[in-house]
Amino acid sequence: MANISVIGTGNMGSAIAGIAAKGAASVQIVARDAAKAQQLAAQVGGTSAAFGDALTSDIVVLALPYPALADVIATYGSQLEGTTVVDVTNPVDFATFDGLTVPADSSAAAELRAALPGAKVVKAFNTNFAATLFSGEVGGVPTTVVIAGDDDAAKAQLTEVISAGGVSVADAGSLKRARELEAVGFLQMVLAVREQVAWTGGFAVRA
């Protein structure tokens, strides 16, 4: 049985925890708000912990806003050594909503790997709206989670969890592809904000 810790109880954290639980993974929910962590843990049949408590899993999903990654690094840096760390973030400049806050030749995932050299960083879920993870479809097409990372074993481990939860996975290759995934995630958000697509829709992947 896979063990997965989800840090964050928002829409993305809830959706990812639900997929993991559906695939029979053991799920730990971690959040600053103990009541929300307990509530989500009860929904998925998992356990809850306060932010800062020990992580119990070898897969850790950071279902948080990009600015919160610095706090995760400061709090859990040593604990994440050797674990698969899943970066869900899109580093959007919400002040202008006109670009990403990382250099064009980098990504949030690349920054995370530099800060956590002992962790196996995988980019995933950032091109999915939470509603499509809950429903399992995007405009009539099955939802696909696109992932990227340099550690094949870590990607296989995450793929097994997602697939067991009933959602397809497409491997985009190395962590360098996180740049493109974050650009796609940003564009999808822009289209939703401009009401060109619904927050229940977005981009779909067809084989």
C-alpha positions as protocol buffer text, in pm:
chain_id: "A"
residue {
  index: 1
  type: MET
  ca { x: 0 y: 0 z: 0 }
}
residue {
  index: 2
  type: ALA
  ca { x: 131 y: 344 z: -93 }
}
residue {
  index: 3
  type: ASN
  ca { x: 169 y: 609 z: 175 }
}
residue {
  index: 4
  type: ILE
  ca { x: 104 y: 970 z: 80 }
}
residue {
  index: 5
  type: SER
  ca { x: 105 y: 1294 z: 280 }
}
residue {
  index: 6
  type: VAL
  ca { x: -96 y: 1582 z: 138 }
}
residue {
  index: 7
  type: ILE
  ca { x: -2 y: 1922 z: 275 }
}
residue {
  index: 8
  type: GLY
  ca { x: -300 y: 2149 z: 220 }
}
residue {
  index: 9
  type: THR
  ca { x: -676 y: 2113 z: 251 }
}
residue {
  index: 10
  type: GLY
  ca { x: -795 y: 2338 z: -31 }
}
residue {
  index: 11
  type: ASN
  ca { x: -968 y: 2219 z: -347 }
}
residue {
  index: 12
  type: MET
  ca { x: -652 y: 2066 z: -494 }
}
residue {
  index: 13
  type: GLY
  ca { x: -547 y: 1900 z: -170 }
}
residue {
  index: 14
  type: SER
  ca { x: -895 y: 1756 z: -126 }
}
residue {
  index: 15
  type: ALA
  ca { x: -910 y: 1626 z: -483 }
}
residue {
  index: 16
  type: ILE
  ca { x: -564 y: 1468 z: -472 }
}
residue {
  index: 17
  type: ALA
  ca { x: -631 y: 1310 z: -132 }
}
residue {
  index: 18
  type: GLY
  ca { x: -953 y: 1168 z: -271 }
}
residue {
  index: 19
  type: ILE
  ca { x: -775 y: 1011 z: -569 }
}
residue {
  index: 20
  type: ALA
  ca { x: -510 y: 859 z: -343 }
}
residue {
  index: 21
  type: ALA
  ca { x: -772 y: 718 z: -106 }
}
residue {
  index: 22
  type: LYS
  ca { x: -975 y: 577 z: -394 }
}
residue {
  index: 23
  type: GLY
  ca { x: -663 y: 389 z: -498 }
}
residue {
  index: 24
  type: ALA
  ca { x: -632 y: 240 z: -147 }
}
residue {
  index: 25
  type: ALA
  ca { x: -332 y: 452 z: -47 }
}
residue {
  index: 26
  type: SER
  ca { x: -275 y: 540 z: 317 }
}
residue {
  index: 27
  type: VAL
  ca { x: -333 y: 917 z: 335 }
}
residue {
  index: 28
  type: GLN
  ca { x: -204 y: 1171 z: 587 }
}
residue {
  index: 29
  type: ILE
  ca { x: -355 y: 1521 z: 573 }
}
residue {
  index: 30
  type: VAL
  ca { x: -134 y: 1803 z: 702 }
}
residue {
  index: 31
  type: ALA
  ca { x: -255 y: 2160 z: 758 }
}
residue {
  index: 32
  type: ARG
  ca { x: -225 y: 2456 z: 990 }
}
residue {
  index: 33
  type: ASP
  ca { x: -599 y: 2442 z: 1054 }
}
residue {
  index: 34
  type: ALA
  ca { x: -640 y: 2126 z: 1262 }
}
residue {
  index: 35
  type: ALA
  ca { x: -1015 y: 2115 z: 1218 }
}
residue {
  index: 36
  type: LYS
  ca { x: -989 y: 2123 z: 838 }
}
residue {
  index: 37
  type: ALA
  ca { x: -718 y: 1858 z: 842 }
}
residue {
  index: 38
  type: GLN
  ca { x: -933 y: 1632 z: 1060 }
}
residue {
  index: 39
  type: GLN
  ca { x: -1238 y: 1690 z: 843 }
}
residue {
  index: 40
  type: LEU
  ca { x: -1061 y: 1601 z: 520 }
}
residue {
  index: 41
  type: ALA
  ca { x: -887 y: 1305 z: 683 }
}
residue {
  index: 42
  type: ALA
  ca { x: -1225 y: 1173 z: 794 }
}
residue {
  index: 43
  type: GLN
  ca { x: -1362 y: 1211 z: 441 }
}
residue {
  index: 44
  type: VAL
  ca { x: -1081 y: 1006 z: 285 }
}
residue {
  index: 45
  type: GLY
  ca { x: -1032 y: 761 z: 570 }
}
residue {
  index: 46
  type: GLY
  ca { x: -688 y: 894 z: 654 }
}
residue {
  index: 47
  type: THR
  ca { x: -506 y: 1055 z: 943 }
}
residue {
  index: 48
  type: SER
  ca { x: -446 y: 1421 z: 1020 }
}
residue {
  index: 49
  type: ALA
  ca { x: -152 y: 1621 z: 1150 }
}
residue {
  index: 50
  type: ALA
  ca { x: -69 y: 1983 z: 1221 }
}
residue {
  index: 51
  type: PHE
  ca { x: 178 y: 2162 z: 997 }
}
residue {
  index: 52
  type: GLY
  ca { x: 518 y: 2100 z: 1152 }
}
residue {
  index: 53
  type: ASP
  ca { x: 433 y: 1752 z: 1279 }
}
residue {
  index: 54
  type: ALA
  ca { x: 625 y: 1456 z: 1139 }
}
residue {
  index: 55
  type: LEU
  ca { x: 537 y: 1335 z: 792 }
}
residue {
  index: 56
  type: THR
  ca { x: 454 y: 966 z: 769 }
}
residue {
  index: 57
  type: SER
  ca { x: 482 y: 904 z: 396 }
}
residue {
  index: 58
  type: ASP
  ca { x: 734 y: 852 z: 119 }
}
residue {
  index: 59
  type: ILE
  ca { x: 525 y: 1064 z: -121 }
}
residue {
  index: 60
  type: VAL
  ca { x: 456 y: 1422 z: -11 }
}
residue {
  index: 61
  type: VAL
  ca { x: 219 y: 1639 z: -214 }
}
residue {
  index: 62
  type: LEU
  ca { x: 254 y: 2015 z: -174 }
}
residue {
  index: 63
  type: ALA
  ca { x: -103 y: 2123 z: -251 }
}
residue {
  index: 64
  type: LEU
  ca { x: -29 y: 2482 z: -158 }
}
residue {
  index: 65
  type: PRO
  ca { x: 14 y: 2825 z: -320 }
}
residue {
  index: 66
  type: TYR
  ca { x: 359 y: 2884 z: -463 }
}
residue {
  index: 67
  type: PRO
  ca { x: 463 y: 3139 z: -193 }
}
residue {
  index: 68
  type: ALA
  ca { x: 402 y: 2873 z: 76 }
}
residue {
  index: 69
  type: LEU
  ca { x: 682 y: 2651 z: -59 }
}
residue {
  index: 70
  type: ALA
  ca { x: 944 y: 2852 z: 130 }
}
residue {
  index: 71
  type: ASP
  ca { x: 773 y: 2767 z: 460 }
}
residue {
  index: 72
  type: VAL
  ca { x: 759 y: 2398 z: 367 }
}
residue {
  index: 73
  type: ILE
  ca { x: 1130 y: 2401 z: 286 }
}
residue {
  index: 74
  type: ALA
  ca { x: 1215 y: 2571 z: 616 }
}
residue {
  index: 75
  type: THR
  ca { x: 993 y: 2338 z: 819 }
}
residue {
  index: 76
  type: TYR
  ca { x: 1041 y: 2004 z: 649 }
}
residue {
  index: 77
  type: GLY
  ca { x: 1367 y: 2031 z: 455 }
}
residue {
  index: 78
  type: SER
  ca { x: 1551 y: 1753 z: 638 }
}
residue {
  index: 79
  type: GLN
  ca { x: 1243 y: 1526 z: 655 }
}
residue {
  index: 80
  type: LEU
  ca { x: 1201 y: 1539 z: 279 }
}
residue {
  index: 81
  type: GLU
  ca { x: 1539 y: 1379 z: 216 }
}
residue {
  index: 82
  type: GLY
  ca { x: 1485 y: 1076 z: -7 }
}
residue {
  index: 83
  type: THR
  ca { x: 1110 y: 1130 z: -47 }
}
residue {
  index: 84
  type: THR
  ca { x: 909 y: 1193 z: -361 }
}
residue {
  index: 85
  type: VAL
  ca { x: 796 y: 1556 z: -338 }
}
residue {
  index: 86
  type: VAL
  ca { x: 510 y: 1651 z: -570 }
}
residue {
  index: 87
  type: ASP
  ca { x: 495 y: 2018 z: -669 }
}
residue {
  index: 88
  type: VAL
  ca { x: 142 y: 2124 z: -765 }
}
residue {
  index: 89
  type: THR
  ca { x: 207 y: 2499 z: -777 }
}
residue {
  index: 90
  type: ASN
  ca { x: 176 y: 2755 z: -1054 }
}
residue {
  index: 91
  type: PRO
  ca { x: 398 y: 3057 z: -971 }
}
residue {
  index: 92
  type: VAL
  ca { x: 154 y: 3316 z: -1103 }
}
residue {
  index: 93
  type: ASP
  ca { x: 199 y: 3687 z: -1038 }
}
residue {
  index: 94
  type: PHE
  ca { x: -145 y: 3747 z: -889 }
}
residue {
  index: 95
  type: ALA
  ca { x: -78 y: 4121 z: -854 }
}
residue {
  index: 96
  type: THR
  ca { x: -85 y: 4164 z: -1231 }
}
residue {
  index: 97
  type: PHE
  ca { x: -202 y: 3822 z: -1351 }
}
residue {
  index: 98
  type: ASP
  ca { x: 24 y: 3890 z: -1646 }
}
residue {
  index: 99
  type: GLY
  ca { x: 305 y: 3638 z: -1602 }
}
residue {
  index: 100
  type: LEU
  ca { x: 494 y: 3393 z: -1387 }
}
residue {
  index: 101
  type: THR
  ca { x: 719 y: 3499 z: -1100 }
}
residue {
  index: 102
  type: VAL
  ca { x: 1006 y: 3262 z: -1186 }
}
residue {
  index: 103
  type: PRO
  ca { x: 1270 y: 3326 z: -1457 }
}
residue {
  index: 104
  type: ALA
  ca { x: 1176 y: 3215 z: -1807 }
}
residue {
  index: 105
  type: ASP
  ca { x: 1447 y: 2947 z: -1804 }
}
residue {
  index: 106
  type: SER
  ca { x: 1340 y: 2807 z: -1466 }
}
residue {
  index: 107
  type: SER
  ca { x: 1029 y: 2687 z: -1284 }
}
residue {
  index: 108
  type: ALA
  ca { x: 884 y: 2655 z: -937 }
}
residue {
  index: 109
  type: ALA
  ca { x: 972 y: 2286 z: -950 }
}
residue {
  index: 110
  type: ALA
  ca { x: 1335 y: 2361 z: -1041 }
}
residue {
  index: 111
  type: GLU
  ca { x: 1361 y: 2605 z: -752 }
}
residue {
  index: 112
  type: LEU
  ca { x: 1215 y: 2343 z: -520 }
}
residue {
  index: 113
  type: ARG
  ca { x: 1465 y: 2082 z: -633 }
}
residue {
  index: 114
  type: ALA
  ca { x: 1753 y: 2327 z: -579 }
}
residue {
  index: 115
  type: ALA
  ca { x: 1629 y: 2392 z: -226 }
}
residue {
  index: 116
  type: LEU
  ca { x: 1572 y: 2020 z: -158 }
}
residue {
  index: 117
  type: PRO
  ca { x: 1863 y: 1846 z: -334 }
}
residue {
  index: 118
  type: GLY
  ca { x: 1801 y: 1520 z: -149 }
}
residue {
  index: 119
  type: ALA
  ca { x: 1436 y: 1496 z: -252 }
}
residue {
  index: 120
  type: LYS
  ca { x: 1292 y: 1350 z: -572 }
}
residue {
  index: 121
  type: VAL
  ca { x: 1084 y: 1638 z: -708 }
}
residue {
  index: 122
  type: VAL
  ca { x: 800 y: 1563 z: -950 }
}
residue {
  index: 123
  type: LYS
  ca { x: 579 y: 1825 z: -1114 }
}
residue {
  index: 124
  type: ALA
  ca { x: 217 y: 1712 z: -1133 }
}
residue {
  index: 125
  type: PHE
  ca { x: -147 y: 1825 z: -1115 }
}
residue {
  index: 126
  type: ASN
  ca { x: -68 y: 2190 z: -1196 }
}
residue {
  index: 127
  type: THR
  ca { x: -242 y: 2170 z: -1535 }
}
residue {
  index: 128
  type: ASN
  ca { x: -561 y: 2028 z: -1379 }
}
residue {
  index: 129
  type: PHE
  ca { x: -839 y: 2226 z: -1218 }
}
residue {
  index: 130
  type: ALA
  ca { x: -961 y: 2055 z: -901 }
}
residue {
  index: 131
  type: ALA
  ca { x: -1310 y: 2003 z: -1043 }
}
residue {
  index: 132
  type: THR
  ca { x: -1172 y: 1785 z: -1322 }
}
residue {
  index: 133
  type: LEU
  ca { x: -988 y: 1570 z: -1070 }
}
residue {
  index: 134
  type: PHE
  ca { x: -1308 y: 1527 z: -871 }
}
residue {
  index: 135
  type: SER
  ca { x: -1520 y: 1448 z: -1178 }
}
residue {
  index: 136
  type: GLY
  ca { x: -1260 y: 1249 z: -1370 }
}
residue {
  index: 137
  type: GLU
  ca { x: -1335 y: 1423 z: -1697 }
}
residue {
  index: 138
  type: VAL
  ca { x: -1272 y: 1743 z: -1894 }
}
residue {
  index: 139
  type: GLY
  ca { x: -1542 y: 1824 z: -2145 }
}
residue {
  index: 140
  type: GLY
  ca { x: -1626 y: 1458 z: -2192 }
}
residue {
  index: 141
  type: VAL
  ca { x: -1259 y: 1352 z: -2213 }
}
residue {
  index: 142
  type: PRO
  ca { x: -1108 y: 1154 z: -1923 }
}
residue {
  index: 143
  type: THR
  ca { x: -888 y: 1366 z: -1699 }
}
residue {
  index: 144
  type: THR
  ca { x: -514 y: 1320 z: -1747 }
}
residue {
  index: 145
  type: VAL
  ca { x: -248 y: 1431 z: -1499 }
}
residue {
  index: 146
  type: VAL
  ca { x: 70 y: 1535 z: -1681 }
}
residue {
  index: 147
  type: ILE
  ca { x: 387 y: 1480 z: -1479 }
}
residue {
  index: 148
  type: ALA
  ca { x: 755 y: 1567 z: -1519 }
}
residue {
  index: 149
  type: GLY
  ca { x: 1061 y: 1469 z: -1318 }
}
residue {
  index: 150
  type: ASP
  ca { x: 1417 y: 1341 z: -1336 }
}
residue {
  index: 151
  type: ASP
  ca { x: 1371 y: 1034 z: -1117 }
}
residue {
  index: 152
  type: ASP
  ca { x: 1194 y: 758 z: -1310 }
}
residue {
  index: 153
  type: ALA
  ca { x: 1125 y: 554 z: -998 }
}
residue {
  index: 154
  type: ALA
  ca { x: 958 y: 852 z: -829 }
}
residue {
  index: 155
  type: LYS
  ca { x: 742 y: 916 z: -1134 }
}
residue {
  index: 156
  type: ALA
  ca { x: 646 y: 549 z: -1149 }
}
residue {
  index: 157
  type: GLN
  ca { x: 557 y: 555 z: -779 }
}
residue {
  index: 158
  type: LEU
  ca { x: 333 y: 860 z: -825 }
}
residue {
  index: 159
  type: THR
  ca { x: 183 y: 723 z: -1146 }
}
residue {
  index: 160
  type: GLU
  ca { x: 82 y: 405 z: -963 }
}
residue {
  index: 161
  type: VAL
  ca { x: -101 y: 606 z: -696 }
}
residue {
  index: 162
  type: ILE
  ca { x: -285 y: 825 z: -949 }
}
residue {
  index: 163
  type: SER
  ca { x: -372 y: 536 z: -1180 }
}
residue {
  index: 164
  type: ALA
  ca { x: -501 y: 327 z: -892 }
}
residue {
  index: 165
  type: GLY
  ca { x: -731 y: 618 z: -813 }
}
residue {
  index: 166
  type: GLY
  ca { x: -884 y: 599 z: -1160 }
}
residue {
  index: 167
  type: VAL
  ca { x: -706 y: 892 z: -1330 }
}
residue {
  index: 168
  type: SER
  ca { x: -477 y: 867 z: -1634 }
}
residue {
  index: 169
  type: VAL
  ca { x: -117 y: 991 z: -1633 }
}
residue {
  index: 170
  type: ALA
  ca { x: 104 y: 1125 z: -1915 }
}
residue {
  index: 171
  type: ASP
  ca { x: 479 y: 1153 z: -1858 }
}
residue {
  index: 172
  type: ALA
  ca { x: 623 y: 1469 z: -2016 }
}
residue {
  index: 173
  type: GLY
  ca { x: 983 y: 1371 z: -1941 }
}
residue {
  index: 174
  type: SER
  ca { x: 1245 y: 1545 z: -1733 }
}
residue {
  index: 175
  type: LEU
  ca { x: 1187 y: 1817 z: -1476 }
}
residue {
  index: 176
  type: LYS
  ca { x: 1288 y: 2072 z: -1741 }
}
residue {
  index: 177
  type: ARG
  ca { x: 939 y: 2028 z: -1881 }
}
residue {
  index: 178
  type: ALA
  ca { x: 798 y: 2185 z: -1565 }
}
residue {
  index: 179
  type: ARG
  ca { x: 856 y: 2521 z: -1736 }
}
residue {
  index: 180
  type: GLU
  ca { x: 610 y: 2431 z: -2009 }
}
residue {
  index: 181
  type: LEU
  ca { x: 365 y: 2273 z: -1766 }
}
residue {
  index: 182
  type: GLU
  ca { x: 362 y: 2588 z: -1553 }
}
residue {
  index: 183
  type: ALA
  ca { x: 306 y: 2799 z: -1866 }
}
residue {
  index: 184
  type: VAL
  ca { x: 13 y: 2576 z: -1962 }
}
residue {
  index: 185
  type: GLY
  ca { x: -126 y: 2597 z: -1610 }
}
residue {
  index: 186
  type: PHE
  ca { x: -98 y: 2976 z: -1617 }
}
residue {
  index: 187
  type: LEU
  ca { x: -267 y: 3001 z: -1957 }
}
residue {
  index: 188
  type: GLN
  ca { x: -552 y: 2780 z: -1841 }
}
residue {
  index: 189
  type: MET
  ca { x: -603 y: 3002 z: -1536 }
}
residue {
  index: 190
  type: VAL
  ca { x: -601 y: 3315 z: -1753 }
}
residue {
  index: 191
  type: LEU
  ca { x: -868 y: 3167 z: -1977 }
}
residue {
  index: 192
  type: ALA
  ca { x: -1081 y: 3078 z: -1676 }
}
residue {
  index: 193
  type: VAL
  ca { x: -1045 y: 3424 z: -1521 }
}
residue {
  index: 194
  type: ARG
  ca { x: -1144 y: 3575 z: -1857 }
}
residue {
  index: 195
  type: GLU
  ca { x: -1442 y: 3337 z: -1862 }
}
residue {
  index: 196
  type: GLN
  ca { x: -1330 y: 3172 z: -2184 }
}
residue {
  index: 197
  type: VAL
  ca { x: -1336 y: 2832 z: -2014 }
}
residue {
  index: 198
  type: ALA
  ca { x: -1507 y: 2716 z: -1698 }
}
residue {
  index: 199
  type: TRP
  ca { x: -1323 y: 2626 z: -1377 }
}
residue {
  index: 200
  type: THR
  ca { x: -1486 y: 2285 z: -1426 }
}
residue {
  index: 201
  type: GLY
  ca { x: -1315 y: 2252 z: -1765 }
}
residue {
  index: 202
  type: GLY
  ca { x: -971 y: 2332 z: -1901 }
}
residue {
  index: 203
  type: PHE
  ca { x: -726 y: 2153 z: -2125 }
}
residue {
  index: 204
  type: ALA
  ca { x: -769 y: 1784 z: -2201 }
}
residue {
  index: 205
  type: VAL
  ca { x: -519 y: 1526 z: -2326 }
}
residue {
  index: 206
  type: ARG
  ca { x: -617 y: 1269 z: -2587 }
}
residue {
  index: 207
  type: ALA
  ca { x: -398 y: 969 z: -2660 }
}
